[in-house]
Amino acid sequence: MPLADYQRSGDVQGSYAIETHDLTKHYDTFEAVRGLSIKVPRGSITGFLGQNGAGKSTTIKMLLGMMKPTRGSGRVLDVDILDAGKSIDARRRLAYVSEDKRLYDYMTVRQIIDFTKSFYPTWKTDIEQQLLDEFRLPLDRPTKKLSKGMRTQTALLLALARGAELLILDEPTEGLDPVVTEKILELVVGAAADGTTVFFSSHQIAEVEQIADRILLIDRGQLVLDTSPELIAENFRRIRGIYDLPLPEGALALDGVERVAVDGRMVSVIASRNIDGIAHRMAHLSSGPSVEVLPLSLKEIVLESLKRD
Amino acid sequence: MLFRKGWLETRSLFVTALVATMAVCAFWTLGHEWVNQQWQRDLIEHPEWKNPPWFLRAMHDYPFFIWHFVYAEMFQKIWVIFAVLLGIGGVSREAAHGTAGFTLSLPISRVALFHVRALVAVVELLILNLAALLTIAGCSRVAGLSYPLLHGVTHNALMFAGGLVFLSASLCLTEFVEGEYTPALVGLGAVGLLYFVMQPYADGLPVTGVAIPFAIPRLMAGSGDIARIEDVHWLGLAVSFTAAVAFAALGRYRTLTRDY
């Protein structure tokens, strides 16, 4: 079974903040997103991983109604993403921080807070004040004169103070120093603890591993992994064996085998389940091989998933 | 709040256009006497100079003088440039600038964004017309000259009604031409082409049929005797206004259907 089909076990039928089915976007002949079907459970922190140009931002733009899918469907907070009229209702209940984090150059921090606030009856003044104190943002400074870190912080303040049910963040920590990055990740976790669903794109594996309870990996517009850090820790293993003779073809076509790599005498298998069965089989493929079972990190899983066939 | 955004977005441009409008109007009213004296001297010192057809009338007819230099020339060009620049922008420009994601994630429809932007531009253009009217009236009084208010009102109304097509074309252009500055360059280039390349040839043509689009500057200016209602070119104005509505509708449709 390919990694893309590996679904997190224990999913229960229920309400999802985001659902897409066969979501596809073409730009002329280029396929930016290809048949993407994902589900983001309410209350989760979902990391949307992928390399630059993998299709993360295009997917988010389709979810927000900024782009029309070429094919497929999707729902955000139970609202059809193709329904322009109703999507206003969804946007009232979500917050989005774009990849650019650019804000209106002609507004000061105070003006853009007042402007944004006017659209949200559920605006949380206490969160606004708390974040203003924490970030020490200069209220009278035009946003074009803010540093990148301050711009990101302002954008996050504008997102978090909305009291949104769903927070969509596109590369929220890109280009930021480690201190600001840490602070932002803490805020994201804090928002999730208050019941907000967080869907954030990133190509930083470490930060996804740090805060996400669900991981979606996209490559060249296609979903290649849908799992969680716990499942990786519990289920994924690398099983290595050293053999004197080449293995017969199909010898490792076993349930749970995700990928097989051969390097000289060493055969390395990535497995997502049936670890004991695979290890047992590998141990008995020829006489006296040394077989070892090793844990796998998210980084290894991601790198394996992104290896071109 | 959307209106406030529209105002903040355009205020620098608006203030620049307002200052330019008032300066031009004040110059030609307060400077009328000085210009006239200069002309008198030129007539005596350089009798060999060929004077344009409007010259002698402008020397003796102050409302005609104002019409020629303000409504048919300088203020009209300021107005048109401002109308084009006001139309450029909106979410398309924000997409090039990187703020479209923020705007489009707000619970506002694209139609509302388009309409508010157009409305803010219309109001600002009307204020420019009002500023021209008041500056000419006020400065004429200071200069001890008499300028009929009806002339001013009619010329400004014509400029607005005939020139609205520039704003609409620009609102439309910005949705079709990508980039932060490219639409402005294309729009101003088209205006330059109209005024400096085609206009001299169109001036000799009757305002009818296919010549109407090239005669928009003349429609906006009206005639020097515009106080007479029969001098208004109603067909030309109707064509120009219809084109304005069509451009606005096309721009609105494109705003609704395009990807950002």
Interface residues (C-beta under 8 A of the other chain):
Chain A: K61 L64 G65 M66 M67 K68 A84 G85 I88 D89 R91 R92 L94 A95 Y96 S98 E99 D100 R102 L103 Y104 D105 Y106 M107 Q111 D114 F115 T116 S118 F119 Y120 A155 L158 D170
Chain B: M1 R4 K5 L8 E9 R11 S12 H97 G98 T99 A100 G101 F102 L104 S105 L106 P107 I108 S109 R110 L256 T257 D259 Y260
